[in-house]
């Protein structure tokens, strides 16, 4: 995701001229950039919304036969008057992209005392602006779209800002793919909920028209007839160009009619996908032979039973990108709390777990004494210290084990609120974040007696 001003070298090189030629003197830099962005003028802002249905509306407005995407970010937001936002937006007003000169001028104009080191940290990271801190009564679209903005980070080389960093390369995000086949239906549902061009853009509605499908768009695979109590026909259809649900239904009806069968089953899939990875399965039949409780709706003179599949894109992605799958973690918050956990053994055969984790945190203790079987105990943190009796005899030589803090989803709601849904609000030497699993806590121990 690149902002519009960074999508061509010409606009990026002329960013300051574009801003100066369109700004209003009575507005702040961020207010001007927000207005320019919503008016379609290239800026370094990226449009975001706090309303998922607004995101869905804009994702489904393209006239190309292609899937759309919604990007989900969970990030800390910065006040529009914060130092971070002021500096990141200030770049748009300057021709000179030398970091040293830029920081000097920013400090002079804002009265700040920002160091070059700190400025580089800020400008290298993308930031979100808190929507409740951007106010502009003249910006109708921002208000109706529940809009906010992100300012992507910058690539800084040899002391100069040379480029904008694509936002998805910055920190973790989640991409939700909106299949092309269902975008037409989604738009109809959004209109029913009041998400229209008139309301969100202040423009008249206009139909979205796709290019006509080629004559040879569908390929028939594995068609076969079975003649039992009635004539049956089944076939798989592969599509070269993506089709809407309405177009798929029209195609299915034509095939069912031309087959001459009493009952027709059709499986639709995208070209090149694996067998069984279908978009939709259809059952066309004559109502006169329905002695089996089939449930369908009338479509011209036939009946249509439909099953719309919802995992074909995910399935295809996993099959083709298995080596690229990895967990995405939320960025650790700047003021993350340092948590500690220590284990010691006391006389009287007690394990003592000392921690500053909050009361209510669930932990798992697993341990093994000498060569005996492993034992596991679940316990809840209380008052920073937990004592656990491990054995009622005195004669043993070694004890080894581990303490696990399970993933956030299994913790109490209070703990998740305090530590974050990905433990992004805590740090510590026993907190584990990897690309192969969810964030958890893990501490090993061993004692020789």
URURUR-V573995 format. One record per backbone hydrogen bond with DSSP energy under -0.5 kcal/mol. CO is the residue of the C=O (numbers start at 1). NH is the residue of the N-H. If there is no record, write none. Layout:
co=CO nh=NH
co=CO nh=NH
This chain:
co=1 nh=167
co=3 nh=6
co=4 nh=7
co=8 nh=12
co=9 nh=13
co=10 nh=14
co=12 nh=15
co=14 nh=18
co=15 nh=19
co=16 nh=20
co=17 nh=21
co=18 nh=22
co=19 nh=22
co=19 nh=23
co=24 nh=27
co=28 nh=32
co=29 nh=33
co=30 nh=34
co=31 nh=35
co=32 nh=36
co=33 nh=37
co=34 nh=38
co=35 nh=39
co=36 nh=41
co=37 nh=40
co=43 nh=5
co=44 nh=152
co=45 nh=4
co=46 nh=150
co=48 nh=148
co=50 nh=52
co=51 nh=54
co=51 nh=55
co=52 nh=56
co=53 nh=57
co=54 nh=58
co=55 nh=59
co=56 nh=60
co=57 nh=60
co=58 nh=61
co=64 nh=66
co=68 nh=178
co=70 nh=72
co=70 nh=176
co=71 nh=73
co=72 nh=174
co=73 nh=75
co=76 nh=128
co=78 nh=130
co=79 nh=82
co=82 nh=86
co=83 nh=87
co=84 nh=88
co=85 nh=89
co=86 nh=90
co=87 nh=91
co=89 nh=92
co=90 nh=93
co=91 nh=94
co=95 nh=97
co=97 nh=161
co=98 nh=102
co=99 nh=103
co=100 nh=104
co=101 nh=105
co=102 nh=106
co=103 nh=107
co=104 nh=108
co=105 nh=109
co=106 nh=110
co=107 nh=111
co=115 nh=119
co=116 nh=120
co=117 nh=121
co=118 nh=122
co=119 nh=123
co=120 nh=124
co=121 nh=125
co=122 nh=125
co=123 nh=154
co=127 nh=151
co=128 nh=78
co=130 nh=133
co=131 nh=134
co=133 nh=135
co=136 nh=139
co=138 nh=140
co=139 nh=143
co=140 nh=144
co=141 nh=145
co=142 nh=147
co=143 nh=146
co=146 nh=50
co=148 nh=48
co=149 nh=129
co=150 nh=46
co=150 nh=152
co=151 nh=127
co=153 nh=165
co=154 nh=156
co=155 nh=157
co=155 nh=162
co=155 nh=163
co=157 nh=160
co=159 nh=99
co=159 nh=100
co=160 nh=157
co=160 nh=162
co=163 nh=155
co=166 nh=169
co=167 nh=170
co=167 nh=171
co=174 nh=72
co=174 nh=176
co=175 nh=177
co=176 nh=70
co=177 nh=179
co=178 nh=68
co=179 nh=182
co=180 nh=183
co=180 nh=184
co=181 nh=245
co=182 nh=186
co=183 nh=187
co=184 nh=188
co=185 nh=189
co=186 nh=190
co=187 nh=191
co=188 nh=192
co=189 nh=193
co=190 nh=195
co=191 nh=194
co=194 nh=196
co=196 nh=200
co=197 nh=201
co=197 nh=202
co=197 nh=203
co=198 nh=202
co=207 nh=209
co=208 nh=210
co=214 nh=217
co=217 nh=240
co=219 nh=238
co=221 nh=236
co=224 nh=234
co=226 nh=228
co=226 nh=232
co=230 nh=228
co=231 nh=262
co=231 nh=263
co=232 nh=226
co=233 nh=265
co=234 nh=224
co=235 nh=267
co=236 nh=221
co=237 nh=269
co=238 nh=219
co=239 nh=271
co=244 nh=248
co=245 nh=249
co=246 nh=250
co=247 nh=251
co=248 nh=252
co=249 nh=253
co=250 nh=254
co=251 nh=255
co=252 nh=256
co=253 nh=257
co=254 nh=258
co=255 nh=259
co=256 nh=260
co=257 nh=260
co=262 nh=286
co=263 nh=233
co=264 nh=284
co=265 nh=235
co=266 nh=282
co=267 nh=237
co=268 nh=279
co=268 nh=280
co=269 nh=239
co=270 nh=273
co=274 nh=277
co=276 nh=278
co=279 nh=309
co=280 nh=268
co=281 nh=307
co=282 nh=266
co=283 nh=305
co=284 nh=264
co=285 nh=303
co=286 nh=289
co=287 nh=290
co=289 nh=291
co=294 nh=296
co=297 nh=304
co=299 nh=302
co=302 nh=299
co=303 nh=285
co=304 nh=297
co=305 nh=283
co=307 nh=281
co=307 nh=309
co=311 nh=315
co=312 nh=316
co=313 nh=317
co=314 nh=318
co=315 nh=319
co=316 nh=320
co=317 nh=321
co=321 nh=324
co=321 nh=325
co=322 nh=325
co=327 nh=329
co=329 nh=172
co=333 nh=336
co=337 nh=339
co=337 nh=427
co=340 nh=356
co=342 nh=354
co=344 nh=352
co=346 nh=349
co=346 nh=350
co=349 nh=390
co=349 nh=391
co=350 nh=346
co=351 nh=353
co=351 nh=388
co=352 nh=344
co=352 nh=354
co=353 nh=386
co=354 nh=342
co=358 nh=361
co=361 nh=381
co=363 nh=379
co=364 nh=366
co=364 nh=404
co=365 nh=377
co=366 nh=402
co=367 nh=375
co=368 nh=370
co=368 nh=400
co=369 nh=372
co=375 nh=367
co=377 nh=365
co=379 nh=363
co=381 nh=360
co=382 nh=385
co=384 nh=355
co=386 nh=353
co=388 nh=351
co=394 nh=396
co=397 nh=449
co=398 nh=370
co=399 nh=447
co=400 nh=368
co=401 nh=445
co=402 nh=366
co=403 nh=443
co=404 nh=364
co=404 nh=406
co=405 nh=441
co=407 nh=410
co=408 nh=411
co=412 nh=415
co=412 nh=416
co=413 nh=417
co=414 nh=418
co=415 nh=419
co=416 nh=420
co=419 nh=425
co=420 nh=423
co=423 nh=426
co=424 nh=333
co=425 nh=337
co=427 nh=339
co=428 nh=431
co=430 nh=432
co=430 nh=442
co=431 nh=433
co=432 nh=440
co=434 nh=437
co=435 nh=327
co=437 nh=434
co=440 nh=432
co=441 nh=405
co=443 nh=403
co=445 nh=401
co=447 nh=399
